Amino acid sequence: MAKAKNENRIDIYIGDSLFTCFLYPDSLEKPVLFPIYDADHVLVTRGFPLNPRPGEPTDHPHHIGLWFTYENVNGLDFWNNSYAIPAEKKHLYGWIKTDSILEITNGMSGTLRYHANWVNQQNQVLLEETTRYVFGGSSGERMVDRITDLKAVTDIIFTDAKDGLLGLRISRELQIPASKDQVFTDNKGNITVVKKDTVSNGNYLTSEGKQGDSAWSTRAKWCKLYGKIGNDSVSITIFDHSRNPDYPTFWHARGYGLFAANPLGEKIFTNGKSSLNLKLNKGDSIRFRYRVLIQNGVTTPSADFLNQVAQGFNLLTWP
């Protein structure tokens, strides 16, 4: 399932077909899975900025494949860091640097486990990360489970923020059609314009029945993004785990192509009615568990089917 290519890339195969690549070069501000294909070898992630494709949007250069970061860790922004941040602002951002691959296994399911450090510009470590990926697939289906342990090297506060935690930037076809430009401003005043796009045909559906843009900021056990790519109906469903913090998660699911689960943004998503501000004392650890299920075929999976998948996922434990 997993094949080492060089010191900063590992290719993940399902049978003889490439599923995704684990990328962790120093040129990236965080490790990512990129690109990601469905079972018919159709790309479900945006190519920009690493491998741009004609006609696709070029906003938010920090959105690459599938990633796990957060906007406010002891005041540092790990989420929005990218090559586009000017040098005079870089001290406001954090990096996630992978320093070792701990395990690679092959078989009916493949496993990749790695260690990384969440650091500031001076390379001082705030958090140690140990992540286990479990990859699997069959005809018409691809699946990845991500289990991430974060250990505090110093006292940590995850101040409630919009941008987190597990993020995926999807291909243009799966965006929700937009008839006008959208403007987004982050907490440091950086402005991003997302151009209108009526070519897309995607939609969101949550376990609680929220659809389209109404899924944003709501809680749900799972959220499904679905649409047509070519002749196939393609869906990507992200599942929260019942043992995750602040379950069920809030969904930072944007029509322009950002698909994220963020359990740590409670103050933002409730308009200040409640807050979390998760704290870890030095030496404390916390675990986050997510599943991403990619399916393609004539139809997309029903809510009943996805509820069954969620129930099975919640029964899983890992060492």
Disulfide bonds with the S-S distance in Angstrom:
none
